[in-house]
Amino acid sequence: METRLRSRIKVALKGILEIDKYFKRQFTFAKGSRFEAEVCDISEDGAAVVTDYYLPKELTVGITIKESPFGLKHAVTAVGEVRYCNNVDSHKYQCGIKFLALPLRHKRAIGRFASYYRA
């Protein structure tokens, strides 16, 4: 059953995830709490990312999209919550992230980008 409020648009963007400081005390990786991920789809409400790590449901992460394809002059930053994490390859996981905090200018830029590709 689909529970998303908005449909996501497929993208291929590089991102950085960082485990929220509260969760760092409970959950971290041997290589630290900051790691790369590929953003494979996005909407104003969330994104799907592919990573080398399993991320538990309800983990809060910061996400930075390095590139700015949404007409912005700087990286997109957000705070999100992991809603699911599924194994998609022997060493890869796809995680759905619901945005909890996304600056309004970033949300609008993603919305414009998404509406252009939905049309």
DSSP file (Angstrom, degrees, kcal/mol; ACC not computed):
  #  RESIDUE AA STRUCTURE BP1 BP2  ACC     N-H-->O    O-->H-N    N-H-->O    O-->H-N    TCO  KAPPA ALPHA  PHI   PSI    X-CA   Y-CA   Z-CA
    1    1 A M              0   0    0      0, 0.0     2,-0.4     0, 0.0     0, 0.0   0.000 360.0 360.0 360.0 127.8    0.0    0.0    0.0
    2    2 A E        +     0   0    0      1,-0.1     0, 0.0     2,-0.0     0, 0.0  -0.606 360.0 171.2 -76.3 126.3    1.4    3.4   -1.1
    3    3 A T        +     0   0    0     -2,-0.4     2,-0.2     0, 0.0    -1,-0.1   0.337  36.4 117.6-118.1   4.1    1.5    5.9    1.9
    4    4 A R        -     0   0    0      1,-0.1     3,-0.1     4,-0.0    -2,-0.0  -0.477  54.1-151.0 -74.8 143.5    3.5    8.7    0.2
    5    5 A L  S    S+     0   0    0      1,-0.2     2,-0.4    -2,-0.2    -1,-0.1   0.797  84.4  29.4 -79.8 -31.0    1.8   12.1   -0.1
    6    6 A R  S    S-     0   0    0      0, 0.0    -1,-0.2     0, 0.0     2,-0.1  -0.964  87.1-112.7-130.3 146.1    3.8   13.0   -3.2
    7    7 A S        -     0   0    0     -2,-0.4     2,-0.3    -3,-0.1   111,-0.1  -0.477  34.7-123.2 -75.5 149.6    5.3   10.8   -5.9
    8    8 A R        -     0   0    0     -2,-0.1     2,-0.4    35,-0.1    35,-0.2  -0.635  12.5-135.7 -95.2 153.0    9.1   10.7   -6.1
    9    9 A I  E     -A   42   0A   0     33,-2.7    33,-1.8    -2,-0.3     2,-0.2  -0.897  25.0-115.7-107.3 132.8   11.2   11.6   -9.1
   10   10 A K  E     +A   41   0A   0     -2,-0.4    31,-0.3    31,-0.2     2,-0.3  -0.488  45.6 161.2 -69.9 134.4   14.1    9.3  -10.1
   11   11 A V  E     -     0   0A   0     29,-2.0     2,-0.3    -2,-0.2     0, 0.0  -0.884  37.3-140.9-141.3 171.1   17.5   11.0   -9.7
   12   12 A A  E     +     0   0A   0     -2,-0.3     2,-0.3     2,-0.0    28,-0.2  -0.741  44.2 148.7-137.9  87.3   21.2    9.9   -9.5
   13   13 A L  E     -A   39   0A   0     26,-2.1    26,-3.0    -2,-0.3     2,-0.4  -0.897  44.8-121.1-125.4 149.2   22.8   12.2   -7.0
   14   14 A K  E     +A   38   0A   0     -2,-0.3    52,-1.4    24,-0.2    53,-0.7  -0.718  38.1 174.3 -88.3 139.0   25.7   11.9   -4.5
   15   15 A G  E     -AB  37  65A   0     22,-2.8    22,-2.2    -2,-0.4     2,-0.4  -0.905  27.9-134.2-139.1 167.7   24.9   12.5   -0.9
   16   16 A I  E     -AB  36  64A   0     48,-2.5    48,-2.4    -2,-0.3     2,-0.4  -0.994  17.8-161.7-122.8 129.9   26.3   12.4    2.6
   17   17 A L  E     -AB  35  63A   0     18,-3.0    18,-2.4    -2,-0.4     2,-0.4  -0.889   5.7-172.1-108.0 144.1   24.4   10.9    5.5
   18   18 A E  E     -AB  34  62A   0     44,-2.3    44,-3.3    -2,-0.4    16,-0.2  -0.988  26.4-120.2-137.4 128.2   25.3   11.6    9.1
   19   19 A I  E     - B   0  61A   0     14,-2.6    42,-0.2    -2,-0.4     5,-0.1  -0.448  41.3-102.0 -66.8 133.4   23.8    9.9   12.1
   20   20 A D    >>  -     0   0    0     40,-2.7     4,-1.5    -2,-0.2     3,-0.6  -0.196  29.2-115.8 -55.6 144.9   22.1   12.4   14.4
   21   21 A K  H 3> S+     0   0    0      1,-0.3     4,-0.7     2,-0.2    -1,-0.1   0.815 114.3  56.0 -57.6 -33.8   24.1   13.3   17.5
   22   22 A Y  H >4 S+     0   0    0      1,-0.2     3,-0.6     2,-0.2     4,-0.3   0.910 111.3  43.5 -63.9 -41.6   21.5   11.7   19.8
   23   23 A F  H X> S+     0   0    0     -3,-0.6     4,-3.0     1,-0.2     3,-1.3   0.701  94.9  78.9 -78.4 -20.4   21.8    8.4   18.0
   24   24 A K  H 3< S+     0   0    0     -4,-1.5    -1,-0.2     1,-0.3    -2,-0.2   0.836  89.8  56.8 -57.1 -32.7   25.6    8.5   17.8
   25   25 A R  T << S+     0   0    0     -4,-0.7    -1,-0.3    -3,-0.6    -2,-0.2   0.794 119.6  29.8 -68.4 -27.0   25.7    7.4   21.4
   26   26 A Q  T <4 S+     0   0    0     -3,-1.3     2,-0.4    -4,-0.3    -2,-0.2   0.691 128.1  28.7-103.9 -24.6   23.7    4.3   20.6
   27   27 A F     <  +     0   0    0     -4,-3.0     2,-0.3     2,-0.0    -1,-0.3  -0.963  64.3 137.8-148.6 120.2   24.6    3.5   17.0
   28   28 A T        -     0   0    0     -2,-0.4     2,-0.2    -3,-0.1     5,-0.2  -0.974  39.2-118.9-154.7 163.6   27.7    4.2   15.0
   29   29 A F  B >   -G   32   0B   0      3,-1.2     3,-1.9    -2,-0.3     5,-0.1  -0.640  31.0-110.1-102.9 162.2   29.9    2.4   12.4
   30   30 A A  T 3  S+     0   0    0      1,-0.3     3,-0.1    -2,-0.2    -1,-0.1   0.835 121.9  50.8 -58.5 -32.6   33.5    1.5   12.7
   31   31 A K  T 3  S-     0   0    0      1,-0.3    -1,-0.3     2,-0.0     3,-0.2   0.379 123.5 -99.0 -87.6   4.7   34.3    4.1   10.1
   32   32 A G  B <   -G   29   0B   0     -3,-1.9    -3,-1.2     1,-0.1    -1,-0.3  -0.633  41.5 -66.0 110.9-170.0   32.3    6.8   12.0
   33   33 A S  S    S+     0   0    0     -2,-0.2   -14,-2.6    -5,-0.2     2,-0.4   0.297 106.7  74.6-106.5   7.4   28.9    8.3   11.8
   34   34 A R  E     +A   18   0A   0    -16,-0.2     2,-0.3    -3,-0.2   -16,-0.2  -0.984  57.1 152.6-125.5 130.8   29.3   10.1    8.4
   35   35 A F  E     -A   17   0A   0    -18,-2.4   -18,-3.0    -2,-0.4     2,-0.1  -0.983  40.8 -96.4-155.9 160.8   29.2    8.2    5.1
   36   36 A E  E     +A   16   0A   0     -2,-0.3    16,-0.4   -20,-0.2     2,-0.3  -0.452  37.1 174.8 -81.9 153.5   28.4    8.5    1.4
   37   37 A A  E     -A   15   0A   0    -22,-2.2   -22,-2.8    -2,-0.1     2,-0.6  -0.973  29.9-120.8-150.0 158.3   25.1    7.4   -0.2
   38   38 A E  E     -AC  14  50A   0     12,-2.5    12,-2.6    -2,-0.3     2,-0.7  -0.928  20.6-143.0-104.3 124.3   23.5    7.6   -3.6
   39   39 A V  E     +AC  13  49A   0    -26,-3.0   -26,-2.1    -2,-0.6    10,-0.2  -0.775  24.4 173.8 -84.6 117.8   20.1    9.5   -3.7
   40   40 A C  E     +     0   0A   0      8,-2.4   -29,-2.0    -2,-0.7     2,-0.3   0.645  62.6   9.2-106.9 -17.2   18.0    7.5   -6.2
   41   41 A D  E     -AC  10  48A   0      7,-1.2     7,-2.2   -31,-0.3     2,-0.3  -0.979  64.7-176.8-156.1 158.9   14.7    9.3   -5.9
   42   42 A I  E     +AC   9  47A   0    -33,-1.8   -33,-2.7    -2,-0.3     2,-0.3  -0.995  10.0 169.8-153.9 152.0   13.3   12.4   -4.2
   43   43 A S        -     0   0    0      3,-2.5     3,-0.3    -2,-0.3   -35,-0.1  -0.859  56.1 -87.7-145.5-177.7   10.2   14.4   -3.4
   44   44 A E  S    S+     0   0    0     -2,-0.3     3,-0.1     1,-0.2    67,-0.1   0.695 127.2  45.7 -67.9 -16.7    9.4   17.4   -1.2
   45   45 A D  S    S-     0   0    0      1,-0.2    54,-3.0   -39,-0.1     2,-0.3   0.647 123.0 -35.7-101.9 -18.3    8.7   14.9    1.6
   46   46 A G  E     - D   0  98A   0     52,-0.3    -3,-2.5    -3,-0.3     2,-0.3  -0.987  48.1-123.5 178.6-174.2   11.6   12.4    1.4
   47   47 A A  E     -CD  42  97A   0     50,-2.3    50,-3.3    -2,-0.3     2,-0.4  -0.974  14.9-128.1-151.2 159.2   14.2   10.5   -0.5
   48   48 A A  E     -CD  41  96A   0     -7,-2.2    -8,-2.4    -2,-0.3    -7,-1.2  -0.956  30.0-172.7-110.1 135.6   15.4    7.0   -1.2
   49   49 A V  E     -CD  39  95A   0     46,-2.5    46,-3.1    -2,-0.4     2,-0.5  -0.939  18.7-142.8-127.8 150.5   19.1    6.4   -0.8
   50   50 A V  E     +CD  38  94A   0    -12,-2.6   -12,-2.5    -2,-0.3     2,-0.3  -0.961  32.7 164.0-111.8 129.2   21.4    3.5   -1.5
   51   51 A T  E     - D   0  93A   0     42,-2.6    42,-2.7    -2,-0.5   -14,-0.1  -0.884  49.7-118.8-139.4 166.4   24.2    2.9    1.0
   52   52 A D  S    S+     0   0    0    -16,-0.4     2,-0.4    -2,-0.3   -15,-0.1   0.513  93.0  73.7 -81.2  -6.0   26.7    0.2    2.1
   53   53 A Y  S    S-     0   0    0     40,-0.2     2,-0.5   -24,-0.0    -2,-0.2  -0.859  79.4-124.7-118.7 143.4   25.1    0.2    5.5
   54   54 A Y        -     0   0    0     -2,-0.4    -2,-0.1    38,-0.0    31,-0.1  -0.727  29.2-160.1 -77.6 127.7   21.9   -1.2    7.1
   55   55 A L        -     0   0    0     -2,-0.5     3,-0.1    -4,-0.1     4,-0.0  -0.957  16.5-123.9-113.8 124.0   20.2    1.7    8.8
   56   56 A P    >   -     0   0    0      0, 0.0     3,-1.8     0, 0.0    26,-0.2  -0.324  34.4 -93.2 -68.9 147.3   17.6    0.8   11.5
   57   57 A K  T 3  S+     0   0    0      1,-0.2    26,-0.2    26,-0.1     3,-0.1  -0.280 110.8  23.1 -56.3 140.5   14.0    2.1   11.2
   58   58 A E  T 3  S+     0   0    0     24,-3.3     2,-0.2     1,-0.3    -1,-0.2   0.415  84.1 143.3  77.7   3.2   13.4    5.4   13.1
   59   59 A L    <   -     0   0    0     -3,-1.8    23,-2.6    23,-0.2     2,-0.5  -0.555  47.4-134.7 -68.2 134.4   17.1    6.4   13.0
   60   60 A T  E     + E   0  81A   0     -2,-0.2   -40,-2.7    21,-0.2     2,-0.3  -0.817  30.8 176.0 -95.0 130.7   17.5   10.2   12.5
   61   61 A V  E     -BE  19  80A   0     19,-2.7    19,-3.1    -2,-0.5     2,-0.4  -0.949  30.2-129.8-132.8 151.2   20.0   11.2   10.0
   62   62 A G  E     -BE  18  79A   0    -44,-3.3   -44,-2.3    -2,-0.3     2,-0.4  -0.811  27.9-160.7 -91.1 142.5   21.2   14.4    8.4
   63   63 A I  E     -BE  17  78A   0     15,-2.8    15,-2.1    -2,-0.4     2,-0.5  -0.994  11.2-174.8-130.1 131.5   21.4   14.3    4.6
   64   64 A T  E     -BE  16  77A   0    -48,-2.4   -48,-2.5    -2,-0.4     2,-0.8  -0.992  14.6-152.0-124.1 124.0   23.4   16.6    2.4
   65   65 A I  E     -BE  15  76A   0     11,-2.9    11,-1.4    -2,-0.5   -50,-0.2  -0.866   9.7-157.1 -95.9 111.4   23.0   16.4   -1.4
   66   66 A K  S    S+     0   0    0    -52,-1.4    -1,-0.2    -2,-0.8   -51,-0.1   0.890  72.6  60.3 -58.7 -46.3   26.3   17.5   -2.7
   67   67 A E  S    S-     0   0    0    -53,-0.7     9,-0.6    -3,-0.1     3,-0.1  -0.375  73.7-144.2 -80.7 162.5   25.1   18.5   -6.2
   68   68 A S    >   +     0   0    0      7,-0.1     3,-0.7     1,-0.1     4,-0.2  -0.588  37.2 150.7-127.9  72.9   22.5   21.2   -6.6
   69   69 A P  T 3   +     0   0    0      0, 0.0    -1,-0.1     0, 0.0     4,-0.0   0.474  59.3  79.6 -81.2  -0.1   20.3   20.1   -9.6
   70   70 A F  T 3  S-     0   0    0     -3,-0.1    43,-0.2     2,-0.1    42,-0.1   0.178 119.4 -91.5 -96.0  18.2   17.3   21.9   -8.3
   71   71 A G  S <  S+     0   0    0     -3,-0.7     2,-0.2     1,-0.3    -1,-0.0   0.594  87.8 130.7  84.6  11.1   18.3   25.4   -9.4
   72   72 A L        -     0   0    0     -4,-0.2    -1,-0.3     2,-0.1     4,-0.1  -0.647  58.6-140.0 -95.6 155.5   20.0   26.1   -6.1
   73   73 A K  S    S+     0   0    0     -2,-0.2     2,-0.3    -3,-0.1    -1,-0.1   0.428  83.8  37.9 -91.8   0.4   23.5   27.6   -5.8
   74   74 A H  S    S-     0   0    0     -7,-0.1    -2,-0.1     1,-0.1    -7,-0.0  -0.873  97.9 -68.8-143.8 173.2   24.4   25.4   -2.8
   75   75 A A        -     0   0    0     -2,-0.3     2,-0.5     1,-0.1    -9,-0.2  -0.247  45.8-117.1 -65.6 150.9   23.9   21.9   -1.4
   76   76 A V  E     -E   65   0A   0    -11,-1.4   -11,-2.9    -9,-0.6     2,-0.4  -0.786  34.2-170.7 -88.4 130.7   20.5   20.7   -0.2
   77   77 A T  E     +E   64   0A   0     -2,-0.5     2,-0.3   -13,-0.2   -13,-0.2  -0.955  12.7 155.1-125.0 144.8   20.5   19.8    3.5
   78   78 A A  E     -E   63   0A   0    -15,-2.1   -15,-2.8    -2,-0.4     2,-0.4  -0.971  36.5-126.9-155.6 165.0   17.8   18.1    5.5
   79   79 A V  E     +EF  62 101A   0     22,-2.5    21,-3.4    -2,-0.3    22,-2.1  -0.982  39.5 171.1-116.2 134.9   17.1   16.1    8.6
   80   80 A G  E     -EF  61  99A   0    -19,-3.1   -19,-2.7    -2,-0.4     2,-0.4  -0.903  30.8-125.9-142.5 169.2   15.2   12.9    8.1
   81   81 A E  E     -EF  60  98A   0     17,-2.6    17,-2.6    -2,-0.3     2,-0.4  -0.962  30.1-118.3-118.5 132.9   14.0    9.7    9.7
   82   82 A V  E     + F   0  97A   0    -23,-2.6   -24,-3.3    -2,-0.4    15,-0.2  -0.563  31.3 177.2 -69.9 124.0   14.7    6.2    8.2
   83   83 A R  E     -     0   0A   0     13,-3.3     2,-0.3    -2,-0.4    -1,-0.2   0.724  65.9  -5.1-100.5 -29.3   11.3    4.6    7.4
   84   84 A Y  E     - F   0  96A   0     12,-1.0    12,-1.7   -28,-0.1    -1,-0.4  -0.978  52.8-162.0-157.3 160.5   12.6    1.4    5.9
   85   85 A C  E     - F   0  95A   0     -2,-0.3     2,-0.4    10,-0.2    10,-0.2  -0.881  16.0-178.8-149.8 115.1   15.8   -0.2    4.9
   86   86 A N  E     - F   0  94A   0      8,-2.8     8,-2.9    -2,-0.3     2,-0.4  -0.916  31.5-116.5-120.1 141.9   15.9   -3.2    2.4
   87   87 A N  E     + F   0  93A   0     -2,-0.4     6,-0.2     6,-0.2     3,-0.1  -0.625  35.7 169.0 -72.1 124.9   18.8   -5.3    1.1
   88   88 A V  E     +     0   0A   0      4,-2.1     2,-0.3    -2,-0.4     5,-0.2   0.511  65.5   9.1-115.2 -10.6   19.0   -4.7   -2.6
   89   89 A D  E >  S- F   0  92A   0      3,-1.3     3,-0.7     1,-0.0    -1,-0.2  -0.911  94.2 -82.8-156.5 174.6   22.4   -6.3   -3.4
   90   90 A S  T 3  S+     0   0    0     -2,-0.3    -3,-0.0     1,-0.2     3,-0.0   0.821 128.9  13.3 -60.6 -28.9   24.9   -8.4   -1.5
   91   91 A H  T 3  S+     0   0    0    -38,-0.0     2,-0.3     2,-0.0    -1,-0.2   0.082 113.3  86.1-135.0  26.2   26.4   -5.3    0.1
   92   92 A K  E <   - F   0  89A   0     -3,-0.7    -4,-2.1     2,-0.0    -3,-1.3  -0.965  49.4-165.5-132.1 147.2   23.9   -2.5   -0.6
   93   93 A Y  E     -DF  51  87A   0    -42,-2.7   -42,-2.6    -2,-0.3     2,-0.5  -0.987  12.3-146.3-130.8 139.5   20.8   -1.3    1.1
   94   94 A Q  E     -DF  50  86A   0     -8,-2.9    -8,-2.8    -2,-0.4     2,-0.4  -0.932  22.5-170.3-104.6 126.5   18.0    1.0   -0.1
   95   95 A C  E     -DF  49  85A   0    -46,-3.1   -46,-2.5    -2,-0.5     2,-0.5  -0.947  17.2-141.6-120.7 134.5   16.6    3.2    2.7
   96   96 A G  E     -DF  48  84A   0    -12,-1.7   -13,-3.3    -2,-0.4   -12,-1.0  -0.828  20.3-165.2 -92.0 128.9   13.5    5.4    2.6
   97   97 A I  E     -DF  47  82A   0    -50,-3.3   -50,-2.3    -2,-0.5     2,-0.5  -0.968   9.2-153.8-120.8 124.3   14.0    8.7    4.4
   98   98 A K  E     -DF  46  81A   0    -17,-2.6   -17,-2.6    -2,-0.5   -52,-0.3  -0.847  27.0-120.9 -94.0 127.0   11.1   10.9    5.4
   99   99 A F  E     + F   0  80A   0    -54,-3.0   -19,-0.3    -2,-0.5     3,-0.2  -0.501  32.9 174.2 -70.0 130.8   12.2   14.6    5.8
  100  100 A L  E    S+     0   0A   0    -21,-3.4     2,-0.4     1,-0.3   -20,-0.2   0.701  77.2  20.1-101.2 -33.3   11.6   16.0    9.2
  101  101 A A  E     + F   0  79A   0    -22,-2.1   -22,-2.5     2,-0.0    -1,-0.3  -0.937  67.8 157.2-143.2 115.8   13.3   19.3    8.6
  102  102 A L        -     0   0    0     -2,-0.4   -24,-0.2   -24,-0.2     5,-0.1  -0.980  46.4-110.0-138.2 121.7   13.9   20.7    5.1
  103  103 A P    >>  -     0   0    0      0, 0.0     4,-2.4     0, 0.0     3,-0.6  -0.207  27.8-121.6 -53.1 142.1   14.5   24.4    4.6
  104  104 A L  H 3> S+     0   0    0      1,-0.3     4,-2.7     2,-0.2     5,-0.2   0.861 111.7  55.0 -56.1 -40.6   11.5   26.0    2.7
  105  105 A R  H 3> S+     0   0    0      1,-0.2     4,-1.8     2,-0.2    -1,-0.3   0.864 110.6  46.6 -64.3 -33.7   13.7   27.2   -0.2
  106  106 A H  H <> S+     0   0    0     -3,-0.6     4,-2.6     2,-0.2    -2,-0.2   0.903 111.4  51.1 -71.8 -41.5   15.0   23.6   -0.7
  107  107 A K  H  X S+     0   0    0     -4,-2.4     4,-2.3     1,-0.2    -2,-0.2   0.921 112.0  47.0 -61.3 -44.5   11.4   22.2   -0.5
  108  108 A R  H  X S+     0   0    0     -4,-2.7     4,-2.5     2,-0.2    -1,-0.2   0.905 111.8  50.5 -64.1 -41.7   10.2   24.7   -3.1
  109  109 A A  H  X S+     0   0    0     -4,-1.8     4,-2.3    -5,-0.2    -2,-0.2   0.912 112.1  46.7 -64.7 -42.6   13.2   24.0   -5.4
  110  110 A I  H  X S+     0   0    0     -4,-2.6     4,-2.9     2,-0.2    -1,-0.2   0.900 111.5  52.9 -64.8 -40.1   12.6   20.2   -5.2
  111  111 A G  H  X S+     0   0    0     -4,-2.3     4,-2.6    -5,-0.2    -2,-0.2   0.908 110.2  46.6 -61.5 -43.7    8.9   20.8   -5.8
  112  112 A R  H  X S+     0   0    0     -4,-2.5     4,-1.9     2,-0.2    -2,-0.2   0.926 114.0  48.6 -63.7 -44.7    9.6   22.8   -8.9
  113  113 A F  H  X S+     0   0    0     -4,-2.3     4,-1.6     1,-0.2    -2,-0.2   0.929 113.8  46.4 -59.1 -47.7   12.1   20.2  -10.2
  114  114 A A  H  X S+     0   0    0     -4,-2.9     4,-1.7     1,-0.2    -2,-0.2   0.896 110.4  51.8 -65.6 -41.6    9.6   17.4   -9.5
  115  115 A S  H  X S+     0   0    0     -4,-2.6     4,-1.3     1,-0.2    -1,-0.2   0.852 106.8  54.9 -66.9 -32.2    6.7   19.1  -11.1
  116  116 A Y  H  < S+     0   0    0     -4,-1.9    -1,-0.2     1,-0.2    -2,-0.2   0.913 113.1  41.4 -63.1 -42.5    8.7   19.8  -14.3
  117  117 A Y  H  < S+     0   0    0     -4,-1.6    -2,-0.2     1,-0.2    -1,-0.2   0.669 110.8  56.3 -82.8 -16.9    9.5   16.0  -14.6
  118  118 A R  H  <        0   0    0     -4,-1.7    -1,-0.2     1,-0.2    -2,-0.2   0.781 360.0 360.0 -78.7 -27.6    6.0   14.9  -13.7
  119  119 A A     <        0   0    0     -4,-1.3    -1,-0.2    -5,-0.2    -2,-0.1   0.479 360.0 360.0 -70.2 360.0    4.6   17.0  -16.5
